[in-house]
Amino acid sequence: QVQLVESGGRLVQVGDSLRLSCAASGRTFSSYDMGWFRQAPGKDREFVAAIHRTSGATVYVDSVKGRFTISRDNAKSAAYLQMNSLKPEDTAIYYCAGKRAGLLATLRMMGRYDNWGQGTQVTVSS
C-alpha cells in the first residue's frame, strides 16, 4: 500500500494554469501506475490522465488532451498534473490514485486503482 496526498488545488481564472502534486509515502512508488481522476458537483468521478509505472506512457481523456500533462518523479515519490488553459468545466475535486499491476490498457480503468488520495479542489472561475 502507498499513501497519497494531493496538493495544489485552488481558485483560478479561465485560461490560467495550475500544477497539482501527489506525494506518495513508501519506497515502492516506482512500481505504481499513477492516475488522476476528478469529480465535479453532481457528476460521477471520471478519469483524467495516467502514467505507466515502467514505460512512462501516458493517456488522457479527450477533453484535456493538449492542455493537461501528467508526469512523475520516482526519486521524489511524486506525481504531477500540469493543467493549462483551464476552463470552467475543469472545476472539480481532483484525486490521484495508484495501482501496482496491469497492462497499459488498464490505465483508464478507475476500478483497477486501489490507492487513493483525499482530493484537492480546483475551481475555475469565469
Backbone hydrogen bonds, N-H to C=O, Kabsch-Sander energy under -0.5 kcal/mol:
donor,donor_aa,acceptor,acceptor_aa,energy
5,V,23,A,-2.1
7,S,21,S,-2.1
12,V,123,T,-3.0
14,V,125,S,-1.8
15,G,86,L,-2.9
16,D,13,Q,-2.2
18,L,83,M,-2.6
20,L,18,L,-0.5
20,L,81,L,-2.6
21,S,7,S,-2.6
22,C,79,A,-2.4
23,A,5,V,-2.8
24,A,77,S,-2.8
25,S,3,Q,-2.2
31,S,28,T,-2.1
32,Y,29,F,-2.2
33,D,99,K,-3.3
34,M,51,I,-2.1
35,G,97,A,-2.9
36,W,49,A,-3.5
37,F,95,Y,-2.9
38,R,46,E,-2.4
39,Q,93,I,-2.1
43,K,40,A,-2.2
46,E,38,R,-3.2
48,V,36,W,-2.5
49,A,36,W,-1.7
50,A,59,V,-2.0
51,I,34,M,-2.9
52,H,57,A,-2.8
56,G,52,H,-0.6
59,V,50,A,-2.0
61,V,48,V,-2.4
64,V,61,V,-1.9
65,K,61,V,-0.8
65,K,62,D,-0.7
67,R,64,V,-2.4
68,F,64,V,-2.4
69,T,82,Q,-2.4
71,S,80,Y,-1.8
73,D,78,A,-2.9
76,K,73,D,-0.9
77,S,73,D,-0.6
77,S,74,N,-0.6
78,A,73,D,-1.8
79,A,22,C,-2.1
80,Y,71,S,-2.7
81,L,20,L,-2.3
82,Q,69,T,-3.1
83,M,18,L,-3.4
83,M,81,L,-0.6
84,N,67,R,-1.9
84,N,82,Q,-0.5
85,S,15,G,-0.6
86,L,16,D,-2.2
90,D,87,K,-2.2
91,T,88,P,-1.8
92,A,122,V,-2.1
93,I,39,Q,-2.3
94,Y,92,A,-0.6
94,Y,120,T,-3.1
95,Y,37,F,-3.0
97,A,35,G,-2.4
98,G,115,N,-2.3
99,K,33,D,-2.0
106,T,103,L,-1.9
107,L,104,L,-1.8
109,M,106,T,-1.4
110,M,108,R,-1.0
112,R,109,M,-1.7
113,Y,110,M,-1.6
114,D,98,G,-1.3
115,N,98,G,-1.4
117,G,96,C,-2.2
120,T,94,Y,-1.9
122,V,92,A,-2.8
123,T,10,R,-1.9
125,S,12,V,-3.3
125,S,123,T,-0.6
